[in-house]
Every structure is written in C-alpha cells, then in structure tokens.
Amino acid sequence: MNTLLLTGGRVIDPANHLDAAADVLIVDGRIAAVGPEAGFGAPAGVTRLDVRGQVVCPGLIDLHVHLREPGQTAKETIASGTAAAARGGFTSVVCMPNTNPAIDSAGTVALIRERAERQGAVNVFVTGAITKNLAGEELASIGSLHRAGVVAITDDGHCVQNNDLMRRACEYARMFNLPVMDHCQDYSMVTDGVMHEGYWSTVLGLRGWPAAGEEMIVARNILLAELTGASIHCQHLSAAGSVELLRAAKKRGVPISGEACPHHFTLTDAAVAGSDVFWRADGRGIEGYAGLGEAELPRWPKYDTHFKMNPPLRSARDREAILEGLADGTIEVLASDHAPHCDYEKEVEFDYAPFGITGFETELALSLMQLYHAKRLGLNDLIAKFTVAPARLLRLAKGTLSPGADADVTVFDPDREWVFERNVMGSKSVNSPFYGWRLKGRATVTIVGGKIAWSEPVQPARI
C-alpha cells in the first residue's frame, strides 16, 4: 500500500473553504483524510512528512504552458518542462498547441498524451488548435480533438482574425462543452511592434505595440461569448482596458474569463530601458523589494531580450490595473505562459529575438510577493487562482483535497527567501529576466498521484 502522511501543516483548500492546521493522509494515490485526526487512521509503516510552518494545498495548476514537444525539443521537452513544473510546485500543466506539427489532429494529441504518461513528472493536459496549422483560415476538426481528450481549444501564439470563423469555432466548442482560450491580438493594430507603444518605445527607438491591439480582441471575444454562449478565456491579459472590459462583461453574466502572468504584474516596459529608469526615485523598488538598499536591486542592460514578451510588458498604469483585477476577482486565474527558447535565439538584436520567457520556477514566488506579501490578496484567494479556478474553467477533476480526490498536493513556505539562479533551473532553457532576484516564497514538496515528484533534500521518516 502506497501511503503518505503530511503532518503539522496549515491546510488551505479553497474548493472546500478549508483553512486550518491539519494533517493530510494519502493512500494509494488518493486523498484519504484531511483533519487533525487524519493521522489516527494511518496504516502501520506510513511515510510521514513533517511540514510544520508550511502551507499544504491542492496541487497547483498552470493552464498556459509551452512544452515545445513535438518538433522544438532543443528548447524544451515534456520531461524537462514537467520537471521544472514540479520544482515550481505545479502538479498539473496545460500545454499549448503551437508545436511542430501543431496539435490540430487526434494523432498528435495521442502522441503527446502517451509521451507525457511515460516521461512527465506531473499531469499534462492537452489543448487542441482552433484552426488547422494555427493558420486562422480553416477550422480544425474540433469534434475529433474533443474525442481525443483535449481540455480546450486555442490558437495560442496566434489569434484568429476572421471574426466569423471565430464565431463558428465558439459554436462548435459549446456543442462539445469545451472552453475557447484566446491569445488576444489584433494584427492590423499590432503590426510589427516589439514592445509596448508609449514613452519608452519612443525613447528606445523600438516599434510600438499599442494596448488597443489586445483590447479590441478582448471586446470581440466578449461579444462572441454573449452571442454564442461559449466559454471564452482571454489569455495573458496585459492592458488596463482589457481589465475594464472584462469587469463590465462579467457583471452582465457573460461567460468570459481571463488570466494574468507574473511578469505582467511585476515588471513594466521601463525594464527594457534598464534598471536606472525602472526603480522609483526613493530607491525602494517595486512591491516585494521594499526596504532593500539601492545596491541590492537587480540591474539590467538596455534592450535585454529577456524582457521581450507577447503581449509586451506595459506601463505602470497597466500593471496596476492587472493587480487590481486580480485583487477584486475580475481576473480569476494565474498562469505562467512558460515559453522556453534556446540561448542563441535570444542573443540577437531586440527586434529579432523571439517573444517569451520561462516561468515555472518563479511563478509562485512572484505571485506571493506581488499579491500576498503586498497585502492585495489573502493566501486562500491566491491559491484559488492556481487550483479551483483553473480546474473549474477546464472541467478538470483537480484542484481539491476532498477525500477520494487525486492526491495531487503542493507544500510551500510563503516566507522562504531565496535567490533565483541559473543552476537551480529544471527547464532545458534559461531565458528568464529574474536571475539574481531575491524571491520570497517557495515550493518545498510536490506530490502527484500520491508520489513525491519533487522535494527539497529532506529525508522522510518511516515508522
């Protein structure tokens, strides 16, 4: 019998409105009991983990990741990407379809699911493409993708520009009870922009990417969700106007939702210009760095391609709006948009570098710093955005510690301080802007299906 008992932790399970000191008993890959008395029912020989002073919660879910397999394994593989996810405290990830070939057929879905079963350190859920080859011209076989087991459809990395085609996709998705996830980007507005259109794009001489390019598609998606009744999820929101649109639509009961990524609510477009312009004049830095001396703050060169994202880092006003949207519940989900790239791809001029950064191993800490430690959200509400909210959106039987549920559990210390360095990366790629940052909050144990997928080097005691 495979048994594990977590003792002494603070158990937070938003799905069951639980926040209390309790033990968690796991038997044969399932949650057997949660509560002060859970240990009394533990069988002889149970493996005990003392997690006093730490938080025990349902396994964290990241519903927006790029594992790059098949076709781009120089950047990441299912094995390396899921290993990085486990180190970050994530027990389930949802991979995007912009692979090579794109995930637009049942055969490719089957390939990824089979490989994830053999090589994945955590649960891997698959999304299917909205259009064939992500070209935005012809619908993929949504029914076949549904039968193959996809949990949503999206052309992430691309955005369907044809509004009628998107409407038909929403109608099909509703028939199969699949959410539609959309990368909101109007190409006619964005054109060849490489950073947020504003003061710093002008100063740096880089082509601007207006926030309206995102907001137009968010507005389009709200109208389509209202028209078709399909559940549409707006990915990696970055603009203040997008938050305002989403807030108003949700008040009307439109089936629309959104997610935010830590880089968009931690950084601003000023980072592209270097640290000399990024920090406030009083030297305290952004939230999470209050009290540090100026010499302790991270430093970056100008035009650092690790700050090139899609959508781009935006203004301080946009960043604050994203934080407000997370705090008031307008934005329900936190996600990484983990986007690994090879070193040589980023080591070029800013204009030519690919968009995206890795995110698994900094996602939890940055979210804790900007939301919990900055007193914008309580731990219960923050954890909900990583657990019950994504599980509900994608109709996953995850995100809970209810007895009988899959034993996917994350243990983390919200107050653990550590410095993010390249040598602690589990990912195959190292394209992150956060190296050298002193972070606060870290996963210590990740349990998937009742088995420890990753933990700090602490030996469990057997009795």
N, C-alpha and C positions, 0 to 999 in steps of 0.2 A: 504494500500500500504506500503510495506517494503522499506524504503528509508534511505540512509545514505550519508552524505556529508563530505569528508575529505578536510580540508582547510589548506592552507598555507604551504604545504609540498613541498619538492623537488621530483618531479615525475621522476623516471628513468624507462623507458620501452625499453629495448634493442630490442625487436621484432619490435618496431615502430621507433627506432632510436630517442627516445624522452628523453631529459634530461633538465628539465626546472621547474621553480616554477609554480605550477598549482594546481587546485582543482580537485577532483575526485568525481563524482556523481554516486551513486549506486541506482538502482531502481529494486525492485523485483528480486534480485539475479543476476542482470546483470549490466555490466558497461554501464551507460547511456551517460556520457560525461566526457571528460578529457580536462582541459584547464583553463585559468584564468576566463573564462566566465561560467564554469560549474555550479557555484552556482546560476546564474541568472535564470536557468531553473529548479531549485529545487522546488518541491511542498511544500505547506504550511505544517508546522509540521515536516519537515525533521529533523532528528537527525544529529547534527553537531559534528565532532571531530576536534579539533584544533591540527594539527600535525606540527606546525611550528618548524623549526630546525631539522626535521627528514626526512628520505627518505621514499617515498611511491613507491612500485614496485609491479610487478606481484607476486602472491603468490609463495613462494619458493617451489621447488620440490626436494624431496630426493628419488632418484631412486634405492637405495640399503639399505633396512632395514629388520630387523628380528622382527616380531611381536609375534612370538612363539605360535600363536594360529592357529590351534588346537594342543593339546597334551602336551604343555610345559607352561601352564598358571601360574605355580609357578614363572616363570621368567618374563613374560610379558603377557599382553592381548591386544586385539585390542583396548579396551577402554583406558587402561593405556598408551600404546605406542603412540596412536594418541594424547592423552592429552599432553604427553611430546613433541611430534612434534609441536603441536600448540604453546606451550611455547617457542619453539625454533624459531618460525616464519615460520614453514612449513605448507602449505595448502594442499599438496598432497604428499603421500608416496607410494612407490612401494615395496610390501612385497615379500620376497624370499620364495621358495618352500620347504625349509628343515624343515618342521614341522612334526608332527606325528599324522596322516599319512602325507606323502609327498603330495604336490599338483601336483599329476600326473593324476588326473581324473577330469572330468567335475563336478562331485558331490562335490568334495572338493572345487573347485573354487566357486561353487554356495553357499556353506556353508559360506565361508569367505566373499563373497560379501554381502550376506544377513546380516551377523553379523556386518559387517562394516557399512552397511546402518543404522542399529539400534543403534549401540554403538560407532561408530567412531566420533571423534571430527573433523577430516579432511577427505579429499578424500583418499580412499585406492584403489590402483590399484594392480592387482594380476599378478604374473608371474607363469608360469607352468614349470614343470620339463622337462628336455630333455629326461631323461631315467626313466623307472619305478623304483619307490622307490629310486631314485637317485643312483642306484647301478652301473650305467655305463655299463650295459650288454644288455639291450633291450630298443629300443625307446619307449617312452610314445606315447599315441595317440595324436599327435600334432594337427591334424585336429579337434578333439573333444575339445581339450583345446582352440583352436582358437575360435570355435563356442561358448564356454562357456565364452569368454571375456578376456582371458589373454592378456597382452600387450607385452610379450616377453617370451622366454623360456630360462631356465638356470638350471644347477645343482648346483648352488652356495652352498658353503660349501663342495662341491665335484668337481672334474674335470673329464670329460670324457677322459679316457686314450687311448681308442681304436680310432685311427685316422680315420679309415673307417666309424665307427659308427658316429663319429662327422661330417664327410662329409655328410652322409645321413641326419643327423639332419639339417645341413645347407641347403641342397637341399629342404627338406620339409618346413623349415622356410621361404625360399624365395618364395615358392609357395603360402604361406599364408601371405606374407608381414610382417612377424614377425622378429624382431631383435633377435639375439642369444647373450646372455650375459654369459661370461665365467670366472670362477674362475681359474686363470692360475697357475697350479701347477703340475709339473711332479713328480709323486710319487716315481719313481725309483731314482730320484736325491734327493728329499727332505727326503725320508725315514721317520725316527722318529725324525727329527730335531724339536727343540722347540724355537730357536732364530736364528737370522742372523749369518751365518758362517763367522767368522772373528776374529779380535783380542779379542773382549770381550767374545765371546763364549769360546775361549781357556782359557782366564784368569779365567772365572767363572766356567769352567768345565761343561758347558751345551752343549748338542748335537746341532751341527750347521745345518743351513738351508741355502744352497747356493742360491745366487741370480739367478744362472743359472737355477734352478728349475722353476722359473717363466718365465725367458726369453725364454726358449725352447718352452713353450706353446704359448707365445705371437707370436713367429716366426711361429709355426704351424698354429695359427689362421689367421695370415696374408696370408699364402699360401692358406688356405681353403677359405678365403673371396675372394681372387683373382681367385681361381678356380671355385667357385660356384656362385659368385655374391651376396652371402648373406651378410647382415649387421651384423658384429660381434663386440661386445663391450667387451673390456677387463676390468674386474672389479678390483678395489682397487690396482692399479699399485704401486709398491714399489721400483723397481730396475732401476738403471741408464740405463742398457742395454735395458730394456723394452721401455723406452722413446725413445732411439735412433732408435730401430726397428720401433716403431710406427711413428716416424717423417719421416723416409725414405719411409715407405709404403704409408703414406698419400700424400706425394709429388708425388707418382706414381698414385694416384687416387684410391687406394684400399679402399673398403668400410669398414674400420676398425676405431674404436674409443676407447677411454679409459677414465677412471675416476681416481681421486685421493681423498684420505681421509685425513682430517686434522691431524690425529695422525701420518701419514707417512711423512707429510711435516712440522711437528712441532717438533717431537721427533727423537732421534736416538737410536741405540742399546746400547749406553753408559748409557742410563737411567736405564737399567736393573742392572747396576753395582752401581747405587746410584748417588746422586747429586754431590758427591765430585769429580766425574770424568766427569760429564755431562756439566758443565759450562766452558766457556772459561777462560783462566788464568787472563784476565783483570777484571773478576767479572761482566761483563755486561750481561752475559747470551745470550740466543738466541734472534733473532729478536722479537720485541714486549715487551722485558724486558730491552731494552737499558735504562740506567740511574738509574736502581734500585740498591740499595746497596746490598752487598752480603747477609746480614742478611735477606733481604726481599724475596730472591729467594726460590722457593719451595724445600723441602727436601724429599727424599725418601729413604727407606731402600733398600739394595741389594735384588735381587730375588723377587721383588714386582710383583705378578702375574697380577696386573692391567696393566703391560706393556707387557703382552703376547698376541700377535695378530696373525692373519693369513690373509695375509702374515705378517712376523715379521717386527718390527722396524729395519731399516737397517742403513748403515754407513752414515756419514756426506756427503760423495760424492753422495750417492744415494738420500738423502734428497734434496740436492741442485739441482740434475737433475730433480726431480719431480717438484720443484719450477720453474725451467727454462722451463719445458714442459708446465706448467700452464701459464706462462707468455707469451710464444710465440704461444700458441694456439694448440700445439700438443695434450695436454690433454684438452678436451672440457668440461668436467663435473666434478662437485664437489659432493661428496656423503659422508654419514657418516659410512656406514656398521654398523649401530646401532645393537649391539649384546648383549642383556642383559643376565646376569647369576645370579643365587642365590648367596648370600654371602658365604654360606658354600662350594660352588663349587670352589670358588677362594681361600678359606682359606686352601690351601693344598700346598705341595711342588710344585715348579715351573714346574717340569716335568709332574705333574699330573693335573694341572689346565686346564680348558677349554680355548680356544682362544677367544678373543673378548672383546670389551668394549662398553658401551653406548656412544651415540654421539649426540643425537638430540639437547641438550640444550647448547652445547659448539661449535657446528659445525660452526655457523655463526660467532661468535666472533673470533675463531681461524683463520678462513679464512680471516676475515678482518685484523687481526693483521699481519699475515704472508704474505698477498698479497697486501692489500690496504694500510695499515699504513706503511708497509715496502717499499712502492712505487714500487712494482712489477707490479701491475695491477690497472687501474682506476676502480671506482665503477661500471661503465657501463659494463665493461668486466667481472668483478667478478659476478655481478648479472646475466649476461647472462649464466654463468656456472651453476646457480641454477634455471634458468627459461626456456628461449627459447631453450637452447641446449638440456636438457633432454626431453623437450616436443617434439622437432623435432625428436630426436632419437627414442622415443617410440610412435610417431604419436598421441600424446595427444592434445586435444583441450584446452590447458592450456598455461601458460607462457606469457600472453599478457594482456594489458589493453585496447585493441581495443574496441570501442563501440559495444555492443552486446555480448561480451565475458562473460564467467562466472566471477562473481565478487569474485574472489579469490585474495586477496590483503595482502601484508605484509608491515608493517610500522616498521622501525627500526632506532635507533640512532647509527650511526657508531662510535661516540666518547664517548658513555656512558661507564664509568668504573665501574666494579663490581667484586665481589669476588664470585667464584663458590663454593657453599656449599651444603652439602647433603640435607639440609632442603628445598632447592628450587627445588628439583627434581620432575618431574611429572611422571617419569618412575617408574615401580614397582621394578626395580633393581638399584643398586648403584655402579656397577663395572666400575668406571671411574678413570683414573690416574690424573685428573685435579683438584681435590678438593684442595682448598686453593689458586688456581691461581687467580691473578688479571687479569681479561679479559677486553678487550676494544671493545665495540660494542654489542648491544643487541636489540632483537625484543621487541617492545612495544605493538603492536596490530596485531592480526592475524584474518583475515576475510575470511570466507569460505562460498561461495554461498550467499554473501551479509549479512551474520550474523557474529557477533563477536564471534569467537571461543575461543579467549583468549586475555586479555589485562592487562596491569598494572592497578592497582586500581585507575583509573581516571574516574570521573563521566561525561558522555556526557551531553551536554546542549541541551534542547529541546526548540525550538522557534516556 
